[in-house]
Amino acid sequence: MNSSNRVLHGIALLIAAVACFALLDTATKFVSVGVPLLMTVWCRYMFQAAITGVVLLPRRGRSLLYTRRPWMHLLRGLLLLLCSVFAFMSLKVMPVGEFTAIVMLTPLLITLIAATSLGEHISLARWLCTLGGFAGALVVIRPGADMFDWSMLLPLGLVATNTGFQVVTSRLARTDDPGTMHFYTGCVGAVATSLALPFAWQALESPALWMGLVLLGVASTVGHFLLILAYMRAPVAVLTPYLYAQIGFATLAGWLVFSHVPDRWAVAGIAAIAVCGALGTWLNGRDSRRPALLATGQRAC
């Protein structure tokens, strides 16, 4: 496969991945009305650990388990677990499309971190994109409006933990294999939630809820696997703008499953986040011409 075909293949894989993530969020919102939070998170990580182990362990053997930074894997797994908790709590009270748009602020927040903590030069255009993205989030949340509820700020907690997850991931990826990272992340989440599961287990009588749990586990695992394959075929800076296609998938899923149509203000805010995020990523790629921390923005939860 030549270079251009590999890039196109990577883009196709990434779009398939974000479609899986939109399906994950939709299934999560569906089960949130009848399944305890801890059970939902447990299913998500048990699927990831089990499926990753079944697929990769026979091929890789003990090499899959090798790492020089076990504590970094633990930190990465705990950060991702926090991301999942914030995501599932947010989806219980927010429409899927609006939630997804706010989560896409992560690359813009990483821009701020790079400028304030890492001393990286940020151009005026990229600062404007960052400000525009945050302004779009305010339009979606609309603090002070009649429909505003403080629980709508939960996605901002996800953005903060997701940013930490991306920083740890960018450092860990320099030394460790993506399959190893994916496997350990699932194991950390599965072990942590299993310890507390006996205190939150609840019998589910509805087959639809069990199907929803299976769907979110499969969608999450497949989505992350497709994401890894995509980044193996194309540069991060090339792929990241296509992450914003998830907003479209999520909005469509919210309409089809929950009959939710964003109002004009929400649409304006979502569009601002998508445009500013994609443009900011393109500007970063133009300025740096290399996969850098600012180009990250992979799906966490």
Disulfide bonds with the S-S distance in Angstrom:
none
